[in-house]
Structure formats: structure tokens, C-alpha cells
Amino acid sequence: MESPYHTMNTLFDQLGLPSDDLSIRRFVNSHPLDRGTLLPEAPFWSPSQADFLRDALYNDSDWSTPIDELDRMLRR
């Protein structure tokens, strides 16, 4: 059985955020993240968003790849 492939757009859908490319770029540009803060602990997530991110990363789910990509994008 193949794992589903999730894109940055589908990750933003899952998080309940606007998921078009322009909205994603705007989110990334307006939410920089310092090196000392874990992505799920960032102050801009709602509790349910943070729980989703934490759970997906902890369980190394099929969402881990786009979540890791988002983490890198926010730290540039």
C-alpha cells in the first residue's frame, strides 16, 4: 500500500488555512520562526493546529514531509 502524497497546499488545507500558493507565501513571509522554537510550539498556531503538527511529527506520519518543508521555509 502506498502512502498518500501530501503537498504544501494540502497541508495548509489540513491546517484550515488558505492554501493557494500566494497565501502560503504570505504566511511564510509573515511568520518567521527562530531556531530555538519547535514548529508545533510556535505562537501563531491554534491549539488544534499545534496538536496536529505535534502528533504528525511524533508518529512520523505521511504529513511529516510537508511539515518538515514548512519548518525549513519558516526559518529562512
N, C-alpha and C positions, 0 to 999 in steps of 0.2 A: 504494500500500500504506500502510495506517495504522500509526502507531507504537502499540505497546501502551501502555495507560494503567496506571501503577503508583500505588498508594495508599501511604500510610504503613504500613498493615497489611502489604501485600505486600513493602515494603522491609524491614520487620522480619523477615518470613518469610525473605527472601533472606539477611539477615544472621544467621539462625539464632537469633533472639531471640523471646521470647514476643510475639505480635503482636495480642493483643486490646487494645482501647482503654485499659483500666485499666493494663495492663502498659506500654504506650507512655508514658502519663502518668507512671507511676512512674519509668521510665527517664529521661525528660526531667528530672524534678524532682531526680533523684539524680545526674545527670551534667552539671552546669553547665560551660560551655566559655568560656574567656576570649577576648577579641578577638584576641589575638596568636597563637592556635593554630589551624592549619588543621584542618578536621574530620577528615581521614584521619590526622592526626598525634596525635590525642587519645589519651591513655594508656589509655583504657578499651577500645579495640578490640583484638581478636586480630590477629595478622599477616594472616590471610586476610581478615578484615573490612576492615582498613585498605587492603589491596591492591584489594579490590572497589570501595571508595569512591573511591580514587585513580584507578583505571582508568576507572570510570564517569564521573567528572567530567572527566578528561583527554580522553576521547573524546566528551564531550557526548552520552552515551547516553540512551536513553529513561528511565533511572533518575535522571537529573540533577534533574528537577523535585522528586521527593520527597526526594532527598538535600539539595537546597538548602533545602527546607522544614524538614527536620530540623535543619540547621545553624542556621537562624533560631530555631527552638524552643529549642535548647540554649543560645543566647546571651541569652536574656531574663533 
